[in-house]
Amino acid sequence: MKVAATTVGAVVLSPLLLAGTAAVAAATSGAAQQEACSTASTSVDADAVADAVANILNGKKADADIAVVGLDLPDEQIPNAKTIVAAGIAMKVPTRGQIVALATALQESRLRNLAYGDRDSLGLFQQRPSQGWGTAEQVRDPVYASRKFYKALLKVDGWQQMTITQAAQAVQKSGYPGAYAKWENIARALQKAIAKVLPQGSAFETTNDDDESNAVSLQTGCDDDTTDFGTIPAGALPQGYEIPKGAPKKVQLAIRWGLTQLNTPYQWGGDCTDADGPDPMKRCDCSSLMQQSYASAKVKLSRTTYTQVNEGKKVSVNALKPGDLLFTEGSASAPEHVGMYIGRGLVLHAPHTGDVVRVVPLADWKPRVLAARRIVN
């Protein structure tokens, strides 16, 4: 396999270093503000997706801004990759799903919109009209083909917990089920590079965590706003939630990084340094999620709930601000669980084995909170 390096502007990124980076591909207006999750609707309006993709691709960044070593025909492959990522953003498919789609297209067609294939297979994903994927004309439409792939992926039970190649195979049912694995690093690099240049692909990202002035300041409600978001699906960011603009910049960065871990599997003892990667011990548990979220803002936290409960400043659960840590279970001096208040009456946490990083209502936590600590004043 060729080793790929992705160049975005003046920044060179190795795919191996990108393997654990979970980018939030969230749109910046209207209903597209909701973070993708496993329960994203598979009943999507085809015209709406096509319009959204066209809008996302209608940016000022040219394909020349994306250079990936290892692509044989970048002039043909990169536009197709951008369409796949844009369709994922439009459908609120999480980053991992976009990587699955890119790895699949790399294996099936080398990211080319082929007019031929095995039997009646066609297009980027080599979808077969005879198997119900659509007409020959439809499956050669990159937007249509991407939408059909994502719809099939989102119907796969537990795909988020699968490896990239397992998830791809669950959709494609290929005679070569392990073949997608060799494309994973390039797919990760491509997704990361493309998300940075699409106008709605990096809404939660900042180019330099050291420069707080570069942080994306999203609009906010009041800190004490307890909006009723209704039922919040596992791994989803409620529609309408926005990172509190009035919070300290380091808190904004910590929340923003924490939200990139949404829908990644919980792992007790995991260090949260590569939650989207293949090593389970790189996934997040409750305290490592807090530690790494604040580390992204250059704020040092200890590793466990037993020590984190002594850090920062003690605050009342009735006077919370975004970024405050909330401790439950066990005792006030030795709590067993921790989450982060992110404003708007919501808490971010990594619950337990078998679950994923998720957002829950503060109201569900308040009766159980044993201690609250403010890490950044």
N, C-alpha and C positions, 0 to 999 in steps of 0.2 A: 504493500500500500504506500502511496506517496505521502510524504509528510507535508501538510498544508500550513501555510502561514497567511493570516488575514491582515490586510492593511486597510485601515480606515483613517483617512486623512494622514496624519503623521504617526499614528499609533500602530504598532505591529503586535498582533496577538497570536499566540500559539493555540491551536485547537485543543491540545492537551491541557493547557491552562484554562481554556474556556469550558472544559467538560463539566465543571461544577458550578458554572455561573448560570443562575436562573434569572432570565430577564423578564420583566413584567411587560407584556405586549398589550397595553390597555389603550383604548381610544380616549380622546380627550373631551368629548362632548356627548350630550344626550345619553341614550341608552347604552352607547359603547363604552361608558365609564365603568361598567361592571367587569370585574376580573373574571377571566375564564376559569372553568372548573369542570370536574367530571360530569356534572349534571347539566352542562350547557345544552340548550335545546337542539335536538337534531331535526326539528321541524322548522326549517328556516326558509324564508322567502328567497327564491333564486334571484329575482330581480333586485331585491334589496342587497343581497350579498354582492352581486355584480356592480351595483352602483357604489357600494362602500369600498370595494376593491379599487374601482376607478378613482374614487376620491383619495384613497390612501396613496395610490401610485402617482397622483398628480402633484408631486412635490418638485422641489427645485434641484434635488440631488441627482446627479447623473450616475449611470451604471459605472462610469470610470472611477467613481469614488469607492467602489468595491472591487478589490483585487485579491483573488484567492489562488494561490499557487496550487496546482493539482487539478485544475479544471482544464480540459483539453480545448474546449470551444467556449471560452467565457462570454463572447459576444452573444452567443445563443443561450448559454446556460444561465447566466446571471439574471437576465430579464425573467426567465421562467421561475427561477428561485424566488425572485422578488414577488411574483404573482402568488406563489404558494404561501409565502409568509404573510402577504397582505390579506389573502383569503382567510388565513388563520386569525389574524387580528380582527377582521370584519366579523368573524363568527365567534369571537371571544374564546378561541382555543388556546390553552396555555402553551408556554414556550416549549415544553417537552413534546407536545403534540406536533408543533411546527417542525421540530427536529426529526420526529418520526416520519413526517411527510417528506421532508427533504431527503433523508436517507433512503426512503422508498423510491423516490423519483430518480435518485442517483443510481441505484441498482437497476431499476427497471428500464430506464431509457438514457441514463447518463445526463439527465435533466434536459433532454431534447424532446420536442413535440413530434414524435415519430408517426409517420403515415403507414407504418407496417409493424409487424411483430409476430410472435408465436400464434398460430391459428388466426383469430380475429382480434388479437390484442393491438391497441392503438394508444397513442398519446404519451403524456409524461409518466403516467402510472401504469401504462400497458393494460388499461381496463378493457374488458371484453363486452361488446354489445350483446352477445349471445348469453351472457351471464347476468344481464339486467342492469349494467352500469349506465346505459343510455344508448343513444344512436351513435353511429360512427362519427357523425359531425359533432355531436355533443362531447364525446370523450376526447376529442382533439381540441376542444376549447379549454385552455389552461385554467380559467376561472371555474368553469363547470366541473372539470376533472378534480380540481383541488377541493371544491365544495363536497363532491361525492365522496372523496377519500375521507375528509374530516367527519362527515356524517357517519360513515361506516366505523371509523375509529372511536368516535364518542359512544357508539353503541356497544363497544367491547367492554365487558365487565372487568374492572380492575386493571385497565390498560396502564394507568399511571404507575402501578407497582411492577409492571413488566420491564424488562430491558428494552432498549430501542428496537432491537431486531425481533424480539418476541411480539412487541406491539405491531410492528410492520407486518409480520407474518400472520398475525391474527386477522388482519384486514385482507392481505393479498392471497393467503393460502398458496404460497409458492411451492414449487417442487424443490426449491433450494432454500429452506427456511433460515439457515444461518448466514445467508449471503449479504444481508443488510448490515451486519455488524461492521464490516470493513469500511463503511461509509460514515460511521457515526461521528468521528472527529471532524471530518470536512463539513458534515451537516451542522454540527454545533457551531463551527466557525462561521459558516455562511449565515446561519440564523442570527448570530450575534452581530455580524457586520451589517446585515440588511436591516435589522431592527433599529440600528443607530441612524440610518439614513432615511428611513421612511418617516414621514412627518408625524405619524401617530404611533410609531413603533417603539419609542423610547420615552414615553410621557412621564415615567417615574424615575428616569435615570438622570444622573448628573455626570458631567465629563470629568470632574476632579473633586473627589471627596474632601481634599485638603482646602479647597477654595469654596468656602461656604456661600460666597456670592453667586456661585454657579449653580447652587442647588435649585431644583425646580420648586417653586412656591405655588402650590395648588390652593385654590380657594377653600374656605373652611366655614363651618358653622361654629357656634360658641363651644367652648370646652365643656360646658355643662349641658349641651344639646343632647338629649336622649331620644333621637329620632327612632321611631318604630320602623325598622327595616323588614319586619315580618320574618318569616322563616328564612334562615341563611343556610344555603346548601353547603355541605362539607367542602372546604377548599376554596370557596367563592368570596369575592369582595363585594359587599352589597352595592347595588346600583345607587349612585348618588353620594357614596362616601368619597371624601377628598381629604388629603393630608392637611392637618391644621396649619394654615398659613401663619398664625400668630405664635406657634410653638417655636422654641429655640431651634436654630438651624441644625444643631447636632441631633436634636430629637427628631426633626423632620427626616434627616438622613437615616437614623436608626429605624424609624417606622417604615421608610421607603424600602430599606434593605430587608426588613422582616417580611414585608408583603411579597417580596420576590420568592419567598419560601412557601407561599400558600400552595396547598394541595400536594406537598411532598410528604412521603411517608415518615411517621414517627419511628425513632429508633432509640431505645433506652441506652444511655451511655454514648450515643453518637455525638461527634464534635461539631456538626453543622457547618463543615467547611466545604462540602460537595454534595449537598442534599439531593441534587438531580442526577448524581453519578451512580456508578454500579456498586460501589462499596457501601454496604449498609451502615458501617460505623462512621461514615462521613455525613449521614443524615442527622436530623435535629432531634434532640429531646427538649424538654421545656426550658432548662437552664442554659443549654448551649445556644438555643435560639435567641435568648436575651443577650448572652455574652457576645455572639457574633453580630447581632444587630447593632449593638453599641460600638463594637470594634470597627464597624464600617464608618462610624463617625469619629474614630480616634478616641473613643472613651473606653477605658479599661474596666472590665468587670471580672470578678472571680468566676469559677466554673460551676459551683453548685448552689442550690437553693439555700443550703445551710449557711453559706457565707454571703450570698447576695442579699439576704435579708438584713444584713448589718451594714450594707453599703448605702451611700447617699444619705438622704435626710428622711426621717419618719414623717409621714403625712396622714391625714384623715381620709378614710375611704369616701367621705362626703365632700372632700375638697380636692378631687383628683384633677390632674392636668395631663395632657398627652405625654407619653413617655414614662409615666409612673409604673413601677413594677408592683404587681398584686400577688400576694402569697396565700395559698390555700392548702388544705390537708395537713395532717400532722399537728404541729403546734406553732404558736407565734414565734418561738425561739428556734424551732427546728422544722420549718415547713417542708412539705414534700413536693409542692407544685408551684409554678410561677407563670404569670402571663403579663403582657404589657397593655396598658390602657392606651388606645390610639385615637381617642376623641370620638365625638358623636355617639357616646354610649356604647362603645365597642371595645372588646378585648381580643388581642392576638395571642395565640398560644399553641403549643404542640401538646396534645392531650395525653395520649397513651398508646401502647402497642396496638396495632390494628387500625389506628386512625391516622389522619393527616393534619398538617399544620392548617389551622382554621381561625376564623373570626367568629366570635360569639357575643351576644348581648351582655353588657355589664350587669344588667338587672339579674341575670342568671348567676352571676358571681358574687354580687354584693353580700348576700347573707352568709357566704362561706369565707369571705376574706378575713385572714388572720392578721395581716400586716400589709402596709403599703409604703413604698420607698420612692423618693424622687431622686433620680440619678443625676439629672442636669437641671440646675436652677435657671 
